[in-house]
Amino acid sequence: MAKKQINGTLLITLLGLLAALGPLSIAMYIPGFAHMATEFGVAPQRVALTLTTYFIGITIGQLAFGPLIDRYGRRTPLLWAQALYVIASLGCAWSATLDQLALVRFFQALGGSAGMVSAMAIISDVYKPDRRAGAFSLVMLVLGVAPIVSPSLGSYFVASFNWEANFLFLAAFGAAITLALLLYLPETGEAHPNAGLRHAGTNYLTVLRTRPFLAYAIGGSLSNSVIFAFVASSPLVFMGYYKVDAGAFALLYGISASGVLLGNYMNSRLVRKAHYLKVMDRGLLLLVVLTVAMAALTWVQPDLPSSWVVASLFVVLFAIGLVYPNAVSASLAPFKALSGSASALMGACMMGVSALTTALVGVLVTRSSFTMFAVMAVMSVLAALILQGARRSKTTPSNERA
């Protein structure tokens, strides 16, 4: 650790739970869509408006909070944002109309976005460059549990109580995290008068003109979008093509998704013995070879046993755990005073690329696993071309060479 004597396990757990608010807020309430449509008297597809406003809010929020945590430090803006998240979550539960819910979801996203930005910036504050990749992996290990458990947790609340219970849970969870941050998280950054919203445009341009950031942010986001291709495609593949029921789908989904948890854990161990960019290279090779091979195999043999698909997805997502945390670490390595702004742009880039990937899967909608692996292969190859191009050029920061 570089600046503060903070309990590492506690810090990683807090940051992981903080960042997990985003995925939980996106996925937990989806099982209640039908109930919400009935209660609000609208078509089920209109409920998806609440997802749209959330994604708009989380993108704007990341870009706004990045300069704020550079200007005022990490702790104060984060605590205010958490308070907004808790209040907005309660507002979601108490919404009387769908339009009210969509509006309040925007503010919920604004509050929740600060956690994603702050987690990356705090790691940059506290850990030395050669230890950041391992710390990012451990945060993502905690964060990665959220997408796996959130659909089941959301279904439980809807079945046992009502759709509002999901938002009440999120409010309570957010309040508990806020209390823990208030008690245990010290200020890790410094206030920079030349940062802040007034200087946001200039600072963002400075970040974007830094070649290592742009290459590793785009390449890392492309690799991470493979996860979103899996999330968007898996229900159609398993329940549509392989005709498994909801219970079996939850099991197959969980087994596949657990690959990224193992990958993040292994990355946190491997980067202690090898340079994190070399670990990233190995993960990229595995990712490209497997996604391209599975795209070719499912094209030739579309009725491939589901066990093969699950095993392949497990390894593909495992490889993401070796690539994305290291790409994030490399993208933020050049920054100190502007680490908040860089973290915000990194998060916005990741969300944008992932949203495009999800939309691409929607346009190419099919029940065959070929489309899923084909989209994964395209994103993996593009990520490899950009990241390996950065590795072979002077785009890699001089103090990060491996």
C-alpha positions as CSV (number, residue, x, y, z in Angstrom):
1,M,0.0,0.0,0.0
2,A,1.2,3.4,-0.9
3,K,-0.5,6.1,1.1
4,K,-2.6,4.9,4.0
5,Q,-2.4,2.1,6.5
6,I,-5.8,0.6,5.9
7,N,-6.9,-2.9,6.6
8,G,-6.6,-4.4,3.1
9,T,-9.3,-7.1,3.5
10,L,-11.8,-4.6,4.9
11,L,-11.0,-2.0,2.2
12,I,-11.4,-4.6,-0.7
13,T,-14.7,-5.9,0.8
14,L,-16.1,-2.4,1.2
15,L,-15.2,-1.3,-2.3
16,G,-16.5,-4.6,-3.8
17,L,-19.8,-4.2,-2.0
18,L,-19.9,-0.5,-3.0
19,A,-19.4,-1.4,-6.7
20,A,-21.9,-4.2,-6.5
21,L,-24.7,-1.7,-6.0
22,G,-24.7,-1.1,-9.7
23,P,-25.3,-4.7,-10.9
24,L,-27.7,-5.3,-8.1
25,S,-29.8,-2.3,-9.0
26,I,-29.9,-3.4,-12.6
27,A,-30.8,-7.0,-12.3
28,M,-32.6,-7.6,-9.0
29,Y,-35.9,-6.0,-9.9
30,I,-36.2,-7.6,-13.4
31,P,-38.1,-10.6,-12.1
32,G,-40.8,-8.2,-10.9
33,F,-41.4,-6.7,-14.4
34,A,-44.7,-8.6,-14.9
35,H,-46.0,-7.6,-11.5
36,M,-45.1,-4.0,-12.1
37,A,-46.7,-3.9,-15.5
38,T,-50.0,-5.2,-14.0
39,E,-49.9,-2.8,-11.1
40,F,-49.1,0.3,-13.2
41,G,-51.5,-0.8,-16.0
42,V,-48.9,-0.8,-18.8
43,A,-47.6,-3.2,-21.3
44,P,-44.6,-5.3,-19.9
45,Q,-42.2,-3.9,-22.5
46,R,-42.9,-0.3,-21.2
47,V,-41.4,-1.3,-17.8
48,A,-38.0,-1.5,-19.6
49,L,-38.1,2.3,-19.7
50,T,-36.9,2.1,-16.1
51,L,-33.7,0.3,-17.3
52,T,-33.1,3.0,-19.9
53,T,-33.3,5.9,-17.5
54,Y,-31.0,4.0,-15.1
55,F,-28.3,3.5,-17.8
56,I,-28.6,7.2,-18.7
57,G,-28.2,8.1,-15.1
58,I,-25.3,5.9,-14.4
59,T,-23.4,7.2,-17.5
60,I,-24.0,10.8,-16.6
61,G,-23.3,10.2,-12.9
62,Q,-19.9,8.6,-13.6
63,L,-18.8,11.5,-15.8
64,A,-20.0,14.0,-13.1
65,F,-18.5,12.3,-10.0
66,G,-15.1,11.8,-11.6
67,P,-14.2,15.5,-11.5
68,L,-15.9,15.9,-8.1
69,I,-13.8,13.3,-6.3
70,D,-10.7,14.8,-7.9
71,R,-11.7,18.3,-6.6
72,Y,-13.0,17.4,-3.1
73,G,-11.4,14.1,-2.3
74,R,-13.0,10.7,-2.4
75,R,-14.9,10.5,0.9
76,T,-17.3,13.5,1.0
77,P,-18.7,13.2,-2.5
78,L,-19.1,9.4,-2.1
79,L,-21.0,9.7,1.2
80,W,-23.4,12.3,-0.4
81,A,-23.9,10.1,-3.4
82,Q,-24.7,7.2,-1.2
83,A,-27.3,9.2,0.6
84,L,-28.9,10.1,-2.7
85,Y,-28.9,6.4,-3.7
86,V,-30.6,5.3,-0.5
87,I,-33.3,8.1,-0.8
88,A,-33.9,7.3,-4.4
89,S,-34.2,3.6,-3.7
90,L,-36.9,4.3,-1.2
91,G,-38.5,6.6,-3.8
92,C,-38.5,3.7,-6.3
93,A,-40.4,1.5,-3.8
94,W,-43.0,4.3,-3.2
95,S,-43.5,5.3,-6.8
96,A,-47.2,5.5,-7.8
97,T,-46.8,5.5,-11.5
98,L,-44.3,4.0,-14.0
99,D,-43.2,7.5,-15.1
100,Q,-42.4,8.3,-11.4
101,L,-40.4,5.1,-11.1
102,A,-38.4,5.8,-14.3
103,L,-37.5,9.3,-13.0
104,V,-36.5,8.2,-9.6
105,R,-34.4,5.4,-11.2
106,F,-32.4,8.1,-12.9
107,F,-31.5,9.6,-9.5
108,Q,-30.9,6.1,-8.0
109,A,-28.3,5.6,-10.8
110,L,-26.7,9.0,-10.2
111,G,-26.1,8.0,-6.6
112,G,-25.0,4.5,-7.4
113,S,-22.5,5.6,-10.1
114,A,-20.2,7.2,-7.5
115,G,-19.3,3.9,-6.0
116,M,-18.1,2.5,-9.3
117,V,-15.9,5.5,-10.0
118,S,-14.6,5.9,-6.4
119,A,-13.7,2.2,-6.1
120,M,-11.2,2.5,-9.0
121,A,-9.9,5.9,-7.8
122,I,-9.4,4.7,-4.2
123,I,-7.4,1.7,-5.3
124,S,-5.2,4.0,-7.4
125,D,-4.7,6.1,-4.3
126,V,-3.9,3.3,-1.9
127,Y,-2.0,0.7,-3.9
128,K,1.3,1.0,-5.8
129,P,1.1,0.5,-9.6
130,D,2.5,-3.1,-9.4
131,R,-0.2,-4.1,-6.8
132,R,-3.2,-2.4,-8.3
133,A,-4.1,-5.2,-10.7
134,G,-4.4,-7.7,-7.9
135,A,-6.5,-5.3,-5.9
136,F,-8.8,-4.6,-8.8
137,S,-9.2,-8.4,-9.2
138,L,-10.2,-8.9,-5.6
139,V,-12.8,-6.0,-5.8
140,M,-14.2,-7.6,-8.9
141,L,-14.3,-11.0,-7.1
142,V,-16.6,-9.5,-4.6
143,L,-18.5,-7.5,-7.3
144,G,-18.8,-10.6,-9.5
145,V,-21.1,-12.3,-7.0
146,A,-23.8,-9.7,-7.6
147,P,-24.8,-10.7,-11.2
148,I,-25.0,-14.3,-10.1
149,V,-27.2,-14.0,-7.0
150,S,-29.3,-10.9,-8.0
151,P,-31.8,-12.7,-10.3
152,S,-32.5,-15.4,-7.7
153,L,-32.6,-12.9,-4.8
154,G,-35.0,-10.7,-6.8
155,S,-37.2,-13.6,-7.6
156,Y,-37.4,-14.5,-3.9
157,F,-38.5,-11.0,-2.9
158,V,-41.1,-10.8,-5.7
159,A,-42.5,-14.3,-4.8
160,S,-42.5,-13.8,-1.0
161,F,-43.5,-10.1,-0.8
162,N,-43.8,-7.8,-3.9
163,W,-41.7,-5.9,-6.4
164,E,-41.3,-3.0,-4.0
165,A,-39.4,-5.3,-1.6
166,N,-36.4,-5.4,-4.0
167,F,-36.0,-1.6,-3.8
168,L,-36.5,-1.6,0.0
169,F,-33.7,-4.2,0.2
170,L,-31.5,-2.0,-2.0
171,A,-32.2,1.0,0.2
172,A,-31.2,-1.0,3.4
173,F,-28.2,-2.5,1.7
174,G,-27.1,0.9,0.5
175,A,-27.6,2.4,4.0
176,A,-25.5,-0.4,5.6
177,I,-22.7,0.3,3.1
178,T,-22.9,4.0,3.8
179,L,-22.6,3.5,7.5
180,A,-19.6,1.2,7.0
181,L,-17.9,3.8,4.8
182,L,-18.6,6.5,7.3
183,L,-17.0,4.4,10.1
184,Y,-14.1,2.7,8.3
185,L,-13.1,4.5,5.1
186,P,-10.7,7.4,5.6
187,E,-9.9,10.0,3.0
188,T,-7.4,8.4,0.6
189,G,-7.1,11.2,-2.0
190,E,-6.2,14.8,-2.1
191,A,-8.3,17.9,-3.0
192,H,-7.1,19.4,-6.3
193,P,-8.4,23.0,-6.9
194,N,-7.8,22.7,-10.6
195,A,-10.2,19.8,-10.8
196,G,-14.0,19.8,-10.4
197,L,-16.9,20.3,-12.8
198,R,-15.7,23.7,-14.1
199,H,-12.5,22.1,-15.3
200,A,-14.1,18.8,-16.3
201,G,-13.9,19.3,-20.1
202,T,-10.2,20.3,-20.0
203,N,-9.4,17.4,-17.6
204,Y,-11.3,14.8,-19.7
205,L,-9.4,16.0,-22.8
206,T,-6.2,15.6,-20.9
207,V,-7.1,12.0,-20.0
208,L,-8.3,11.2,-23.5
209,R,-5.1,12.5,-25.0
210,T,-3.1,10.1,-22.9
211,R,-2.5,7.2,-25.3
212,P,-2.1,4.5,-22.7
213,F,-5.5,5.4,-21.2
214,L,-7.3,5.3,-24.5
215,A,-5.8,2.0,-25.7
216,Y,-6.3,0.1,-22.5
217,A,-9.7,1.6,-21.7
218,I,-11.1,0.6,-25.1
219,G,-9.4,-2.8,-25.2
220,G,-10.4,-3.6,-21.7
221,S,-14.0,-2.6,-22.3
222,L,-14.2,-4.8,-25.4
223,S,-12.9,-7.7,-23.4
224,N,-15.4,-7.1,-20.6
225,S,-18.3,-6.8,-23.1
226,V,-17.9,-10.6,-23.6
227,I,-19.6,-10.9,-20.2
228,F,-22.6,-8.9,-21.4
229,A,-22.8,-11.0,-24.5
230,F,-23.1,-14.0,-22.2
231,V,-25.7,-12.3,-20.0
232,A,-27.9,-11.2,-22.9
233,S,-27.6,-14.5,-24.8
234,S,-27.7,-17.1,-22.1
235,P,-31.5,-17.2,-21.5
236,L,-32.2,-17.7,-25.2
237,V,-29.5,-20.3,-25.6
238,F,-30.3,-22.4,-22.5
239,M,-34.1,-21.9,-22.2
240,G,-34.8,-21.3,-25.9
241,Y,-32.6,-23.8,-27.7
242,Y,-31.8,-26.4,-25.0
243,K,-35.3,-26.1,-23.5
244,V,-34.2,-26.2,-19.9
245,D,-36.5,-24.9,-17.2
246,A,-36.0,-21.8,-15.0
247,G,-34.4,-23.8,-12.2
248,A,-31.9,-25.6,-14.5
249,F,-31.1,-22.3,-16.2
250,A,-30.2,-20.7,-12.9
251,L,-27.8,-23.6,-12.2
252,L,-26.2,-23.5,-15.6
253,Y,-26.0,-19.7,-15.5
254,G,-24.3,-19.8,-12.1
255,I,-21.8,-22.4,-13.1
256,S,-20.8,-20.5,-16.2
257,A,-20.7,-17.1,-14.5
258,S,-18.5,-18.5,-11.7
259,G,-15.7,-18.7,-14.2
260,V,-15.1,-14.9,-13.9
261,L,-14.9,-15.2,-10.1
262,L,-12.2,-17.9,-10.3
263,G,-10.4,-15.8,-13.0
264,N,-10.4,-12.7,-10.8
265,Y,-9.1,-14.7,-7.8
266,M,-6.4,-16.4,-9.9
267,N,-5.3,-13.0,-11.3
268,S,-4.9,-11.6,-7.8
269,R,-2.5,-14.5,-7.1
270,L,-0.7,-14.5,-10.4
271,V,0.2,-10.8,-10.5
272,R,2.1,-11.3,-7.3
273,K,4.6,-13.5,-9.2
274,A,4.4,-12.1,-12.7
275,H,4.0,-8.7,-14.3
276,Y,0.3,-8.0,-14.6
277,L,0.6,-7.1,-18.4
278,K,2.1,-10.5,-19.0
279,V,-0.8,-12.2,-17.2
280,M,-3.1,-10.1,-19.4
281,D,-1.4,-11.4,-22.5
282,R,-2.0,-15.0,-21.5
283,G,-5.6,-14.3,-20.7
284,L,-6.1,-12.7,-24.1
285,L,-4.6,-15.6,-25.9
286,L,-7.0,-18.0,-24.0
287,L,-9.9,-15.7,-24.7
288,V,-9.4,-15.4,-28.4
289,V,-8.5,-19.0,-29.1
290,L,-11.5,-20.3,-27.2
291,T,-14.2,-17.9,-28.5
292,V,-13.1,-18.3,-32.1
293,A,-12.9,-22.1,-31.8
294,M,-16.4,-22.3,-30.2
295,A,-17.9,-19.9,-32.8
296,A,-16.5,-22.2,-35.5
297,L,-17.6,-25.4,-33.7
298,T,-21.1,-24.2,-33.0
299,W,-21.4,-23.1,-36.7
300,V,-20.5,-26.6,-37.9
301,Q,-22.4,-28.4,-35.1
302,P,-25.2,-26.3,-33.6
303,D,-26.5,-29.2,-31.6
304,L,-23.4,-29.3,-29.4
305,P,-24.2,-30.8,-26.0
306,S,-25.1,-28.1,-23.4
307,S,-22.4,-29.4,-21.1
308,W,-19.8,-28.4,-23.7
309,V,-21.3,-24.9,-23.9
310,V,-21.3,-24.5,-20.1
311,A,-17.7,-25.6,-19.8
312,S,-16.6,-23.3,-22.6
313,L,-18.4,-20.3,-21.1
314,F,-16.8,-21.1,-17.8
315,V,-13.3,-20.9,-19.3
316,V,-14.2,-17.8,-21.5
317,L,-15.3,-15.9,-18.4
318,F,-12.3,-17.2,-16.5
319,A,-10.1,-15.6,-19.1
320,I,-11.9,-12.2,-18.7
321,G,-10.8,-12.3,-15.1
322,L,-7.2,-12.4,-16.3
323,V,-7.7,-9.6,-18.8
324,Y,-10.0,-6.9,-17.6
325,P,-8.6,-6.0,-14.2
326,N,-5.1,-5.7,-15.7
327,A,-6.3,-3.5,-18.6
328,V,-8.0,-1.2,-16.0
329,S,-4.8,-1.0,-14.0
330,A,-2.8,-0.1,-17.1
331,S,-5.4,2.5,-18.2
332,L,-5.2,4.3,-14.8
333,A,-1.4,4.0,-14.3
334,P,-0.5,7.4,-15.8
335,F,-2.7,9.4,-13.5
336,K,-2.6,10.7,-10.0
337,A,-4.3,14.1,-9.7
338,L,-6.9,13.1,-12.4
339,S,-7.4,9.5,-11.3
340,G,-11.1,10.2,-10.6
341,S,-11.7,11.7,-14.0
342,A,-9.8,8.7,-15.6
343,S,-11.9,6.2,-13.6
344,A,-15.1,8.0,-14.7
345,L,-14.1,7.8,-18.3
346,M,-13.0,4.2,-17.9
347,G,-16.4,3.3,-16.4
348,A,-18.3,5.2,-19.1
349,C,-16.4,3.5,-21.8
350,M,-17.1,0.1,-20.3
351,M,-20.8,0.8,-20.0
352,G,-21.0,2.2,-23.5
353,V,-19.2,-0.8,-25.2
354,S,-21.3,-3.2,-23.1
355,A,-24.5,-1.5,-24.0
356,L,-23.6,-1.7,-27.7
357,T,-22.7,-5.4,-27.3
358,T,-26.1,-6.1,-25.6
359,A,-27.9,-4.2,-28.4
360,L,-25.9,-6.2,-31.0
361,V,-27.0,-9.5,-29.4
362,G,-30.6,-8.2,-29.5
363,V,-30.4,-7.4,-33.2
364,L,-29.0,-10.8,-34.0
365,V,-31.4,-12.5,-31.7
366,T,-31.3,-16.3,-32.2
367,R,-31.6,-19.3,-30.0
368,S,-28.4,-20.9,-31.3
369,S,-25.3,-20.7,-29.3
370,F,-23.4,-19.8,-32.5
371,T,-24.5,-16.1,-32.3
372,M,-23.4,-15.8,-28.7
373,F,-19.9,-17.2,-29.4
374,A,-19.6,-15.3,-32.7
375,V,-20.3,-11.9,-30.9
376,M,-17.8,-13.0,-28.1
377,A,-15.2,-13.9,-30.8
378,V,-15.5,-10.5,-32.5
379,M,-15.2,-8.6,-29.3
380,S,-12.3,-10.7,-28.1
381,V,-10.3,-10.3,-31.4
382,L,-10.9,-6.5,-31.4
383,A,-9.7,-6.4,-27.7
384,A,-6.6,-8.4,-28.5
385,L,-5.7,-6.2,-31.5
386,I,-6.0,-3.0,-29.5
387,L,-4.3,-4.3,-26.3
388,Q,-1.5,-6.1,-28.1
389,G,-1.0,-3.0,-30.3
390,A,-0.6,-1.0,-27.2
391,R,1.9,-3.6,-25.8
392,R,4.0,-3.5,-28.9
393,S,4.1,0.3,-29.1
394,K,5.2,3.1,-26.8
395,T,1.6,3.3,-25.7
396,T,2.5,1.3,-22.6
397,P,3.6,3.7,-19.8
398,S,7.3,3.5,-19.3
399,N,7.0,2.6,-15.6
400,E,4.6,-0.3,-16.6
401,R,6.7,-2.1,-19.2
402,A,6.9,-5.8,-18.9
